[in-house]
Amino acid sequence: MGGEAREIWEQIGNDNWGQQPFMNGYFNQRYMFYFDVHYGKHVRSFVELKSGSNSYRIGGPRPIDEKKLDFQAAFFEVGTGGDRNWIKFRAGRQEMEYGSGRLIDVREGPNVRLSFDGFKVKTGIGSWQIDGFAMRPDLDKPGFFNNVPNHSVGFWGVYGVRSLKKSLTLDTYYLGLDRKAAAFNRGVGQEVRHSIGARLSRAVAQTKPGWDFDYEALGQFGSFGSANIRAWTVASETGYRFPTVPLKPRFSAKVDISSGDDPRTNTLGTFNPLFPKGNYFGVLATAGPGPINFIDVHPHVETVLPHSVTASVDWIFQWRESLRDGVYSVPGFLIIPAGKSDARFVGHRPGTEVRWQANRHLWFQADYGIFYAGKFVKDSQPGRNLNYWALWAGYKF
């Protein structure tokens, strides 16, 4: 058995650069509790309840803010034993998280985590772990036990992970998505999208100074209404940590690019990040632009302070990849359409985060960031700077 209680006061000024109220502060609470029961070595059942509430938000809670009570997970699993060769079959509601969370994640930053309904086969074959799945994301509703599979969205795929020498990990995958009514800058239509990609990563150094990295590239193809889909992304994070010196600093930089669209052609070029992590860029967990039609440079410094306190400072600079496509949110909603400006620069955001792990169960965190509007945002009006801060407290057991 285990669970979590999490409280957040979140304050957003000029959400979507002024399209929302100037200062919107609200209080989110989340409570989760699970039972994980193993019937011997080959049979397992897992049930997790979730409850999230939102208070004081101007305009009321969003789907990611409030859920009275429901199942976050409820699945049954059977499988075979073995250290290197095994297979497990899982059916029911479950979370999914792969790689760095760029494409499939539990949506931890927002108050309501993401879950899926469907089937998964997990296999171990030598040094490979391979998952195959067919899912529908849950359609989040705010009431009691009323979440249902979203029958307008289908999601399936195969994801393989292999550990290599020198602390390297290789991920390869195919992911399929079918959305009956997908919206992009060029319009609305049925989207059938296939993603094929790979990721190579090395873990952060723990005992002696060393490099770490996380590199990923993928291509997407398919159809959008009567048009074709040809989209892509390349993402990178490179860091160096000094674990043997005071503060154990880690210096890193992300450089990412994802394709945008040109509506003059019969090919949709907008990249779809599928189900990415809620706090894709760290600070601004539930606000600001997402990894769609973008180029970014993102330096980051992390330190470890006494008494289990960690602190980080980062600064992200963001541009549009295509001048004929707009700016989208993290989950993929169009925030600012193209056509109001030929500028490429979206803006830049300095931010900081401080976290105190008081003990193995209790933690506190503070975030602050300002996304300064660039020329594209200013030209599109109202174009105000986006201000964000949050205070977090959590307890896990």
Secondary structure, DSSP 8 states (H G I E B T S, - for coil): -EEEEEEEEEEEESHHHHTS-SEEEEEEEEEEEEEEEEETTTEEEEEEEEEEEEES-TT---TTT-EEEEEEEEEEEEE---SSEEEEEEEEEE---BTTSSSB----SSSS---EEEEEEEEEETTEEEEEEEEEEEE--SSBS--EE-TTEEEEEEEEEEE-STTEEEEEEEEEEEEEEEEETTEEEEEEEEEEEEEEEE---SSS-EEEEEEEEEEEEEEETTEEEEEEEEEEEEEEE-TTSTT--EEEEEEEEE----TTSSEE------B--TTTTSSSTTSSB-SSSEEEEEEEEEEEETTTEEEEEEEEEEE-S-TTS-EEBTTS-EEE-TTS----EEEEEEEEEEEEE-SSSEEEEEEEEEEEE-HHHHHHSS---EEEEEEEEEEE-
